[in-house]
Amino acid sequence: MEGRCPAPARQRAPVTGRACAAWRIDLAEQLGGPWLGVASLRSLEPFDLEAEGLRAQVQGPVILLLRHGEEAELDARPRPSDDALRRFCAREGIALLDERGLPRRLRFRETVLLAGDAFGVVGKAGPLPKAAALGYRESAATRSIVGQRRMPAIVTNDTRLLATAQSRASVARSTRY
């Protein structure tokens, strides 16, 4: 399903503080050579998708593949943006010093899904439970896309990735084991 995020954002991205529907942070560390991935963190709040008269609530587990991120680095040189990064590290239990007590060189890449952004979701859709209680009008056009542990929903604002995910999902549905 491809559409837009219609609702106002209910959360804030942890590093930049931007209001968003979903966020993802990829953390890498440089140990003298190339950057090595350390962690990937993402928001887990449900969010909405609206497309051609259909409305869906997207719920996790979800793989967020978002483009157009903001990057920041944290190392021994102090910068004005460091406070938000240090708060994020403290909240997530990410050590700022290595085993020798020296500052780690960390790179953060934060990507967000903003209200009004175009994006697509590949996942299993079903009826939205308690639609009226969530403020939705009960109709056949209201669905819930819920990721499963073995098959998480894929959310992306990259059209090439969406086309690839859709083709793989259709192959998976047509394959019988």
C-alpha positions as CSV (number, residue, x, y, z in Angstrom):
1,M,0.0,0.0,0.0
2,E,1.4,3.4,-1.0
3,G,0.1,6.7,0.4
4,R,0.8,9.5,2.8
5,C,1.0,9.9,6.6
6,P,-2.1,12.0,7.3
7,A,-2.1,12.4,11.0
8,P,-0.1,15.0,13.0
9,A,3.0,13.5,14.5
10,R,2.6,12.0,17.9
11,Q,6.3,11.7,18.8
12,R,9.6,13.4,18.4
13,A,12.8,12.1,16.9
14,P,15.2,11.6,19.8
15,V,18.3,13.5,18.4
16,T,16.9,16.3,16.2
17,G,13.6,16.7,18.2
18,R,11.5,16.9,15.0
19,A,7.8,15.9,15.3
20,C,7.4,12.7,13.3
21,A,5.3,9.6,12.7
22,A,8.3,7.3,12.9
23,W,12.0,7.5,13.4
24,R,15.1,5.4,13.0
25,I,18.7,5.9,14.2
26,D,21.7,4.0,12.9
27,L,24.8,4.2,15.1
28,A,28.3,3.5,13.8
29,E,31.7,3.7,15.4
30,Q,35.1,4.3,13.8
31,L,38.1,2.5,15.3
32,G,40.8,3.9,13.1
33,G,39.5,2.2,9.9
34,P,36.0,2.2,8.3
35,W,32.8,2.9,10.1
36,L,31.3,-0.2,11.7
37,G,27.6,-0.5,12.5
38,V,27.0,-0.7,16.3
39,A,23.2,-0.4,16.7
40,S,20.0,0.4,14.9
41,L,17.1,1.8,17.0
42,R,13.6,2.7,15.8
43,S,10.3,4.0,17.1
44,L,7.6,1.5,17.9
45,E,4.5,3.7,18.0
46,P,1.7,2.8,15.6
47,F,1.1,5.4,12.8
48,D,-1.3,5.9,10.0
49,L,-1.2,5.6,6.2
50,E,-3.9,7.0,3.9
51,A,-4.2,6.2,0.2
52,E,-7.0,6.6,-2.3
53,G,-9.8,6.3,0.2
54,L,-8.2,3.6,2.2
55,R,-6.8,4.1,5.7
56,A,-4.5,1.8,7.6
57,Q,-2.8,1.8,11.0
58,V,0.7,0.4,10.8
59,Q,1.9,-1.5,13.9
60,G,5.1,-3.3,14.7
61,P,7.3,-5.2,14.4
62,V,8.3,-3.0,11.5
63,I,11.4,-2.6,9.4
64,L,11.9,1.1,8.7
65,L,13.9,1.8,5.5
66,L,13.9,5.6,5.3
67,R,16.0,7.9,3.1
68,H,17.1,11.5,3.6
69,G,18.6,11.3,7.1
70,E,20.5,13.8,9.2
71,E,24.0,12.8,10.3
72,A,25.9,13.9,13.4
73,E,29.2,12.8,15.0
74,L,30.2,12.6,18.6
75,D,33.9,12.5,19.5
76,A,36.4,14.3,21.7
77,R,35.6,17.7,20.0
78,P,32.7,19.5,21.7
79,R,29.9,20.8,19.4
80,P,26.6,22.5,20.1
81,S,24.7,19.4,18.9
82,D,26.4,17.2,21.4
83,D,23.9,17.7,24.2
84,A,21.1,15.9,22.4
85,L,23.4,13.1,21.3
86,R,24.7,12.7,24.9
87,R,21.1,12.6,26.3
88,F,20.2,10.0,23.7
89,C,23.2,7.8,24.5
90,A,22.5,8.0,28.3
91,R,18.8,7.1,27.7
92,E,19.7,4.1,25.5
93,G,22.7,2.9,27.6
94,I,25.3,3.6,24.9
95,A,28.8,4.1,26.4
96,L,30.6,7.2,25.3
97,L,34.0,6.0,26.5
98,D,35.9,2.9,25.3
99,E,37.4,0.3,27.6
100,R,40.5,2.5,28.0
101,G,38.5,5.5,29.1
102,L,39.0,7.3,25.8
103,P,36.1,9.0,24.0
104,R,34.5,6.8,21.3
105,R,34.0,8.3,17.8
106,L,30.3,7.7,17.0
107,R,28.2,8.6,14.0
108,F,24.5,8.9,14.3
109,R,22.2,8.9,11.2
110,E,18.6,9.8,12.1
111,T,15.8,9.3,9.5
112,V,12.2,10.3,10.1
113,L,8.8,9.9,8.6
114,L,7.0,13.2,8.8
115,A,3.3,13.9,8.6
116,G,2.4,14.4,5.0
117,D,5.4,12.3,3.7
118,A,4.7,9.8,0.9
119,F,5.7,6.3,1.8
120,G,4.7,2.6,1.3
121,V,4.1,-0.4,3.4
122,V,4.4,-4.0,2.6
123,G,2.8,-6.3,5.1
124,K,-0.3,-8.4,6.1
125,A,-3.5,-6.3,6.3
126,G,-6.5,-7.2,8.4
127,P,-9.5,-5.5,10.1
128,L,-8.6,-2.8,12.6
129,P,-9.8,-3.9,16.0
130,K,-11.8,-1.3,18.0
131,A,-11.7,1.2,15.1
132,A,-14.3,3.5,16.6
133,A,-12.4,3.6,20.0
134,L,-9.3,4.8,18.1
135,G,-11.3,7.6,16.4
136,Y,-11.7,5.9,13.0
137,R,-15.0,5.5,11.2
138,E,-15.9,1.8,10.9
139,S,-15.7,0.8,7.2
140,A,-14.2,-1.7,4.9
141,A,-11.6,0.9,4.0
142,T,-10.1,0.9,7.5
143,R,-7.4,-1.7,7.9
144,S,-4.5,-2.6,10.3
145,I,-1.1,-3.6,8.9
146,V,0.6,-5.5,11.7
147,G,4.1,-6.9,11.4
148,Q,4.8,-10.4,12.7
149,R,8.0,-11.5,14.3
150,R,8.7,-13.9,11.4
151,M,7.5,-11.4,8.8
152,P,7.7,-7.8,9.9
153,A,6.0,-5.1,7.9
154,I,8.3,-3.0,5.7
155,V,7.9,0.8,5.7
156,T,9.9,2.9,3.2
157,N,9.9,6.2,1.5
158,D,12.3,5.0,-1.2
159,T,10.3,4.0,-4.3
160,R,13.0,1.5,-5.5
161,L,13.0,-0.3,-2.2
162,L,9.2,-0.4,-2.2
163,A,9.1,-2.0,-5.6
164,T,11.6,-4.6,-4.6
165,A,9.8,-5.4,-1.3
166,Q,6.4,-5.7,-3.2
167,S,7.8,-8.1,-5.8
168,R,9.4,-10.3,-3.1
169,A,6.2,-10.3,-1.0
170,S,4.2,-11.4,-4.1
171,V,6.7,-14.2,-4.7
172,A,6.5,-15.3,-1.1
173,R,2.7,-15.4,-1.2
174,S,2.7,-17.5,-4.4
175,T,5.3,-20.0,-3.2
176,R,3.9,-23.1,-1.4
177,Y,6.1,-25.2,0.9
